[in-house]
């Protein structure tokens, strides 16, 4: 999707070196633009910010930590979650289902045109009723069909308590930090389409994201001795973004749930919203502009090095043993903290690349081995050290050639789009191949 976005943008006339900025990170830049230098008074070294962006159809999560460099506070993005297809549209549809049931009890069954109208009316009712000082109830009306539109209008009342209870408990349920979203499909046969989330519980998705990222580290008992010893705990702050959070009730529920998680983990801290957020509709656009201005003027930039070390699996040579696969080495190709937009070649040596037949390229990552450098090969490792990601299945070949094996050298790139590109250069001819892996996924 990112590559297609880049292709469309360049065809529309944007320069080839444009930067694709995630919306949650743009929201942080908008907050920084509004705060000026005052942001340093709200945050301190070792704290972290969960950016929670729930828009019309999607939920995006980003974790930013506060670090120190040359005596100055800096911000470092350490994790970006999956692009979850669950958001305000789901809530509006759920509210419309409740109201449609009320109409049915009155003897009115809505046709598809009226259902669409009801959906939009429920969006407005949601934002009105769940606002901080919203009314106790609101009338929802749907026009009839035919020549007597006004006379055929049907109406019903929706009260604040009824709607908030259903939406809060359905989409921001109270849950444990160890809870995981339900991903089991309900049927063996499914309609082909967008990968909408089967579990609408956004708090469970947040718990799954944070459970991977919130790992406390404390080298030599000194929390200020550098990146490797920075403590990543339960976020102390939340930056809200997206139209859903216009309803203050959703903000309060999420803060309540995350504070419960923090207390369960042994902390007495209360998770707080970042102060000074002014506009949830235009923050992404304003933040992107502020980022562009900073990039040109040398202003504040959120650091975005990769949060893991990455490795490729290299099958070793040796005598075959019946029933046993050949041993595998893990070769480090991306070090922890490698900045986006940079390249590394490293002392990889020559590795044989298999051509002409379908093969599986195996990738591994680690959030604990932060001192491995490109070219370091691991013969043995534990599951706590390295975890395997989804392999890439591909068939590589050379035009006008039947070669099945060619020696190559590697070059690793982390693009501004958050893609790890592993380039394989043939050592004895002008040929190269590219394998891609997304390094911004949460798990």
Rosetta blueprint (number, residue, H / E / L):
1 X L
2 X H
3 X H
4 X H
5 X H
6 X H
7 X H
8 X H
9 X H
10 X H
11 X H
12 X L
13 X L
14 X L
15 X L
16 X L
17 X L
18 X L
19 X L
20 X L
21 X L
22 X L
23 X H
24 X H
25 X H
26 X H
27 X H
28 X H
29 X H
30 X H
31 X H
32 X H
33 X H
34 X H
35 X H
36 X H
37 X H
38 X H
39 X H
40 X H
41 X H
42 X H
43 X L
44 X L
45 X L
46 X L
47 X L
48 X E
49 X E
50 X E
51 X E
52 X E
53 X E
54 X E
55 X L
56 X L
57 X L
58 X L
59 X E
60 X E
61 X E
62 X E
63 X E
64 X E
65 X E
66 X E
67 X E
68 X E
69 X E
70 X L
71 X L
72 X E
73 X E
74 X E
75 X E
76 X E
77 X E
78 X E
79 X E
80 X E
81 X L
82 X L
83 X L
84 X E
85 X L
86 X L
87 X L
88 X H
89 X H
90 X H
91 X H
92 X H
93 X H
94 X H
95 X H
96 X H
97 X H
98 X H
99 X H
100 X H
101 X H
102 X H
103 X H
104 X H
105 X H
106 X L
107 X L
108 X L
109 X L
110 X L
111 X L
112 X H
113 X H
114 X H
115 X H
116 X H
117 X H
118 X H
119 X H
120 X H
121 X H
122 X H
123 X H
124 X H
125 X H
126 X H
127 X H
128 X H
129 X H
130 X L
131 X L
132 X L
133 X L
134 X L
135 X L
136 X L
137 X E
138 X E
139 X E
140 X E
141 X E
142 X E
143 X L
144 X L
145 X L
146 X L
147 X L
148 X L
149 X L
150 X L
151 X L
152 X L
153 X L
154 X E
155 X E
156 X E
157 X E
158 X E
159 X E
160 X H
161 X H
162 X H
163 X H
164 X H
165 X H
166 X H
167 X H
168 X H
169 X H
170 X H
171 X H
172 X L
173 X L
174 X L
175 X L
176 X L
177 X L
178 X L
179 X L
180 X L
181 X L
182 X L
183 X L
184 X L
185 X L
186 X L
187 X L
188 X L
189 X L
190 X L
191 X L
192 X L
193 X L
194 X L
195 X L
196 X L
197 X L
198 X L
199 X L
200 X L
201 X L
202 X H
203 X H
204 X H
205 X H
206 X H
207 X H
208 X H
209 X H
210 X H
211 X H
212 X H
213 X H
214 X L
215 X L
216 X L
217 X L
218 X L
219 X H
220 X H
221 X H
222 X L
223 X L
224 X L
225 X L
226 X L
227 X H
228 X H
229 X H
230 X L
231 X L
232 X L
233 X L
234 X L
235 X L
236 X L
237 X E
238 X E
239 X E
240 X E
241 X E
242 X L
243 X H
244 X H
245 X H
246 X H
247 X L
248 X H
249 X H
250 X H
251 X H
252 X H
253 X H
254 X H
255 X H
256 X H
257 X H
258 X H
259 X H
260 X H
261 X H
262 X H
263 X H
264 X H
265 X L
266 X L
267 X L
268 X L
269 X L
270 X L
271 X L
272 X E
273 X E
274 X L
275 X L
276 X L
277 X L
278 X L
279 X L
280 X L
281 X L
282 X L
283 X H
284 X H
285 X H
286 X H
287 X H
288 X H
289 X H
290 X H
291 X H
292 X H
293 X H
294 X H
295 X H
296 X H
297 X H
298 X L
299 X L
300 X L
301 X L
302 X L
303 X E
304 X L
305 X L
306 X L
307 X L
308 X L
309 X E
310 X E
311 X E
312 X E
313 X E
314 X E
315 X E
316 X L
317 X L
318 X L
319 X L
320 X L
321 X E
322 X L
323 X L
324 X E
325 X L
326 X L
327 X L
328 X E
329 X E
330 X E
331 X E
332 X E
333 X E
334 X E
335 X L
336 X L
337 X L
338 X L
339 X L
340 X L
341 X L
342 X E
343 X E
344 X E
345 X L
346 X L
347 X L
348 X L
349 X L
350 X L
351 X E
352 X E
353 X E
354 X E
355 X L
356 X L
357 X L
358 X L
359 X E
360 X E
361 X E
362 X L
363 X E
364 X E
365 X E
366 X E
367 X L
368 X L
369 X L
370 X L
371 X L
372 X L
373 X L
374 X L
375 X L
376 X L
377 X E
378 X E
379 X L
380 X L
381 X L
382 X L
383 X L
384 X L
385 X L
386 X L
387 X E
388 X E
389 X L
390 X L
391 X L
392 X E
393 X E
394 X E
395 X L
396 X L
397 X L
398 X L
399 X L
400 X L
401 X L
402 X L
403 X L
404 X L
405 X E
406 X E
407 X E
408 X E
409 X E
410 X E
411 X E
412 X E
413 X E
414 X E
415 X L
416 X L
417 X L
418 X L
419 X E
420 X E
421 X E
422 X E
423 X E
424 X E
425 X E
426 X E
427 X L
428 X L
429 X L
430 X L
431 X L
432 X E
433 X E
434 X E
435 X E
436 X E
437 X E
438 X E
439 X L
440 X L
441 X L
442 X L
443 X L
